[in-house]
Amino acid sequence: MLAAAVPDHLFWITSRAAGTAALLLSSLAVCVGLLFGGKLVKGRPDLRHLHEALSLATIVALVVHAVALLGDGYLRPSVADITIPLVSGYIRPWTTVGIVAGWGMIALALSYYVKDRIGQQRWKKLHRFTALAWLAGLAHSFGEGTDAGETWFVVATGIVVLPALGLLIVRHLGAPSKPSPRPVGQEATP
């Protein structure tokens, strides 16, 4: 068996690294998406290709994060443990949050490729749920992640998560809007 031929912790370390990569990549994708998708930046460049590349890289990292655990000799999870919420006995609440977040991120990222079939407006409404999946992934990382309390992890995560959170807050609270000008001759009412 392959697991017997490699060091004991290789699969666990690979999963940790891929999980961290998925969190960082998804945070960058959220930042880029909020920057070009909203009206936050005037004269902004077209960042769709960067957003798409970051989203696809996130999917790859998520898959590696989950699949690498199948080789872990300590946890010994089944395919069901890493793909179906509430099945795993390992820190069940945070594992479930991570599974739901992972599936959500994958489905929402891939929804881009069917937006012509489901309609632009429906896709935009659906794509807004990406923020919830991302926040759930963040909760999973800090709730279950082996490295969650490590300084390097908190700093690396903060560098990409805080700007994304800031942009998300601005997006949902709404940027200050200018009052619309009154037509000429119309008086303000008290």
C-alpha positions as CSV (number, residue, x, y, z in Angstrom):
1,M,0.0,0.0,0.0
2,L,1.2,3.5,-0.8
3,A,0.6,4.8,2.7
4,A,3.1,2.3,4.1
5,A,5.8,3.4,1.6
6,V,5.8,7.1,2.7
7,P,6.6,8.9,6.0
8,D,3.8,8.6,8.6
9,H,2.7,12.3,8.4
10,L,3.1,13.0,4.7
11,F,-0.7,12.8,4.0
12,W,-1.6,14.8,7.0
13,I,1.0,17.5,6.2
14,T,-0.2,17.5,2.5
15,S,-3.8,18.0,3.7
16,R,-2.8,20.8,6.1
17,A,-0.8,22.6,3.4
18,A,-3.6,22.2,0.8
19,G,-6.2,23.4,3.3
20,T,-4.1,26.5,4.1
21,A,-3.6,27.1,0.4
22,A,-7.3,26.8,-0.3
23,L,-8.1,29.4,2.4
24,L,-5.5,31.8,1.1
25,L,-6.5,31.3,-2.5
26,S,-10.2,31.6,-1.8
27,S,-9.6,34.8,0.2
28,L,-7.7,36.3,-2.7
29,A,-10.5,35.2,-5.1
30,V,-13.1,36.9,-2.8
31,C,-11.0,40.1,-2.8
32,V,-10.6,40.1,-6.6
33,G,-14.3,39.3,-7.1
34,L,-15.5,42.0,-4.8
35,L,-13.2,44.6,-6.4
36,F,-14.2,44.0,-10.0
37,G,-17.8,42.8,-9.3
38,G,-19.0,45.8,-7.4
39,K,-18.8,49.5,-7.9
40,L,-16.1,49.9,-5.3
41,V,-13.3,50.8,-7.7
42,K,-13.7,53.2,-10.6
43,G,-11.8,52.6,-13.7
44,R,-10.9,49.1,-12.5
45,P,-9.2,46.7,-14.8
46,D,-10.9,43.5,-16.0
47,L,-9.9,40.9,-13.4
48,R,-12.1,38.1,-14.5
49,H,-9.3,35.9,-15.6
50,L,-7.4,36.3,-12.4
51,H,-10.6,35.7,-10.4
52,E,-11.3,32.5,-12.4
53,A,-7.7,31.3,-12.0
54,L,-7.8,31.8,-8.2
55,S,-11.2,30.1,-8.1
56,L,-10.0,27.0,-10.0
57,A,-6.8,26.9,-7.9
58,T,-9.0,27.0,-4.8
59,I,-11.0,24.0,-6.1
60,V,-7.7,22.0,-6.7
61,A,-6.5,22.9,-3.2
62,L,-9.8,21.8,-1.7
63,V,-9.8,18.5,-3.5
64,V,-6.1,17.8,-2.4
65,H,-7.0,18.9,1.1
66,A,-9.8,16.3,1.3
67,V,-8.3,13.4,-0.7
68,A,-4.9,13.6,1.0
69,L,-6.6,12.6,4.2
70,L,-7.6,9.3,2.7
71,G,-3.9,8.2,3.1
72,D,-3.6,9.4,6.6
73,G,-2.8,6.4,8.9
74,Y,-4.0,8.1,12.1
75,L,-7.4,9.4,11.0
76,R,-8.1,6.6,8.5
77,P,-11.2,8.4,7.1
78,S,-13.5,6.8,4.5
79,V,-14.6,8.6,1.4
80,A,-17.9,9.3,3.1
81,D,-16.1,10.9,6.1
82,I,-14.5,13.5,3.8
83,T,-17.5,14.1,1.5
84,I,-20.7,13.8,3.5
85,P,-21.6,16.2,6.3
86,L,-22.1,14.7,9.8
87,V,-20.6,11.3,8.9
88,S,-17.0,11.8,10.3
89,G,-16.5,11.2,14.0
90,Y,-13.5,13.5,14.0
91,I,-14.4,16.9,15.5
92,R,-17.8,16.5,13.8
93,P,-19.1,20.1,13.9
94,W,-16.0,21.7,12.4
95,T,-15.5,18.8,9.9
96,T,-19.2,19.2,8.8
97,V,-18.7,23.0,8.4
98,G,-15.6,22.3,6.3
99,I,-17.4,19.8,4.1
100,V,-20.4,22.1,3.5
101,A,-18.0,25.0,2.8
102,G,-15.9,22.9,0.4
103,W,-18.9,21.7,-1.6
104,G,-20.3,25.2,-1.5
105,M,-17.1,26.8,-2.8
106,I,-16.8,24.1,-5.6
107,A,-20.4,24.3,-6.7
108,L,-20.5,28.1,-6.7
109,A,-17.2,28.5,-8.5
110,L,-18.3,26.0,-11.2
111,S,-21.6,27.7,-11.5
112,Y,-19.8,30.3,-13.7
113,Y,-19.6,27.7,-16.5
114,V,-23.4,27.3,-16.6
115,K,-24.5,30.9,-16.1
116,D,-25.6,31.2,-19.7
117,R,-28.0,28.2,-19.1
118,I,-29.4,29.5,-15.7
119,G,-29.4,33.2,-16.7
120,Q,-27.1,36.1,-15.7
121,Q,-29.5,37.4,-12.9
122,R,-30.0,34.0,-11.3
123,W,-26.3,33.3,-11.4
124,K,-25.5,36.7,-9.8
125,K,-27.9,35.9,-7.0
126,L,-26.5,32.4,-6.6
127,H,-22.9,33.6,-6.7
128,R,-23.5,35.9,-3.7
129,F,-23.6,32.8,-1.5
130,T,-19.9,32.4,-2.2
131,A,-19.3,34.7,0.7
132,L,-21.1,32.4,3.1
133,A,-19.2,29.4,1.8
134,W,-15.9,31.3,2.2
135,L,-16.8,32.4,5.8
136,A,-17.7,28.8,6.6
137,G,-14.3,27.7,5.3
138,L,-12.7,30.4,7.5
139,A,-14.6,29.1,10.5
140,H,-13.5,25.5,9.7
141,S,-9.9,26.6,9.5
142,F,-9.9,28.3,12.8
143,G,-12.2,25.8,14.5
144,E,-10.5,22.6,13.4
145,G,-7.2,23.6,11.8
146,T,-4.1,22.2,13.3
147,D,-2.3,25.4,12.6
148,A,-5.1,27.8,13.7
149,G,-3.3,29.1,16.8
150,E,0.2,29.4,15.1
151,T,1.5,32.9,14.6
152,W,2.5,32.3,11.0
153,F,-1.0,31.0,10.1
154,V,-2.8,33.9,11.8
155,V,-0.6,36.4,10.1
156,A,-0.8,34.8,6.6
157,T,-4.5,34.4,6.9
158,G,-5.0,37.9,8.2
159,I,-3.1,39.4,5.3
160,V,-5.7,38.1,2.8
161,V,-8.8,37.6,5.0
162,L,-8.9,41.1,6.5
163,P,-9.1,42.9,3.2
164,A,-11.7,40.4,1.9
165,L,-13.8,40.9,5.1
166,G,-13.4,44.7,4.7
167,L,-14.6,44.6,1.1
168,L,-17.4,42.3,2.0
169,I,-18.6,44.6,4.7
170,V,-18.5,47.6,2.4
171,R,-20.3,45.7,-0.3
172,H,-23.1,44.5,1.9
173,L,-23.5,47.7,4.0
174,G,-23.3,49.7,0.8
175,A,-20.8,52.3,-0.2
176,P,-22.0,55.8,0.6
177,S,-24.1,57.0,-2.3
178,K,-24.5,60.6,-3.5
179,P,-28.0,62.0,-3.4
180,S,-29.6,62.2,-6.8
181,P,-29.9,65.7,-8.1
182,R,-33.4,67.3,-8.1
183,P,-34.9,68.3,-11.3
184,V,-34.6,72.1,-12.0
185,G,-37.4,74.0,-10.4
186,Q,-38.4,71.4,-7.9
187,E,-38.4,72.5,-4.2
188,A,-37.3,70.4,-1.3
189,T,-40.2,69.4,0.9
190,P,-39.8,69.7,4.7
